[in-house]
């Protein structure tokens, strides 16, 4: 009798042991291809592939093997796909390649700035289920976290480095994106309370500080002497994904407006105060007597410094005086006209 | 009798304790889970049943209790198994397998009962035979 009972005991022990051993011996090899050659960006869509290899290292054949792959960021599911095979023999492997694509626009809508500027930790969940001859069912969960690079590392506008010229305005900016992005369009509009000042649209230079040229919509020479609140609305268009930056910048006029001509011992002169903190910039003044048709220009180059007051003697004349003051660095020039100046 | 007791003690207590200790070192979750506790209680129960078996003539009684204990132990610990291995979580439902095991345990009880009944009938046949021989001279 003992031998028969021992035989039954051995059968039970063998069944339990072999099934548990088979479960533990399932090897899931997952290799999620990311940036190195496989994260392909094309027409605003990120293409990627997730090869999954399931190795049945157990002693029994696996039936109804179902593989589910899901890529998600938190609760937001970006990609989901299934594959199944009816049988996976013992000590054999099965490979599945999941090809996924994620629309950048869709991702941006779902994930917002987190995806665009910080990148995302996308959680790839691989779930494999099946059974061993209907004796035991199993479910294997494998989670892999993949750090997706940010779409955009930097998008900075430097309004303090704005330059004005005869044709327009230049704004300094810095844009840095992931290396695969080639065509990024930058649109900048500058406006104040009185309307649009300048508008520009260019293909952005990636990876280094550059200037965007804006077309002036109106005369801005007043900015040499008057403060203004400038609104910068910048838009990056990365293959359909629009990323906006809005900045408010208070423009501090570099010079104090000379309200009147002063006289000292009968000599007229202009008193200009430098009030901005734009140290080490130069201001050139050109003063011309119109009526005397004096073509000799009076040019004085000032090294401006905050708080400095400069007295600029004018010609000893009783005629109209035109003074053109320009700031070469800022690129602005302003013409002041005084009529009937007399001693 | 003492030799058998010592043998069962080694088989049900000493060797499993060493094996569990070793397994806990190889697979850390075993040391934290209730697996070790339940296994030691189960083995202790088997040890007690094996002692009872030494004093009881019906072997099927000990087989019955050991089978019930085994069924309870398997149901508690192996019907739903969750394992963590190298970042992979594995959930196993072995209920169908356990039904098969319960059938085998039932078979085991059946075999034991059959041999007990057979033993009893053989014993009574022997008694009756000896009585008949005495009566007939």
Interface residues (C-beta under 8 A of the other chain):
Chain A: X1 X4 X5 X8 X9 X11 X12 X15 X16 X19 X20 X23 X24 X26 X28 X134 X135 X136 X137 X138 X139 X140 X141 X142 X143
Chain B: X59 X63 X70 X74 X78 X81 X83 X85 X87 X88 X89 X90 X91 X92 X93 X94 X96 X97 X100 X101 X104 X105 X107 X108 X111 X112 X115
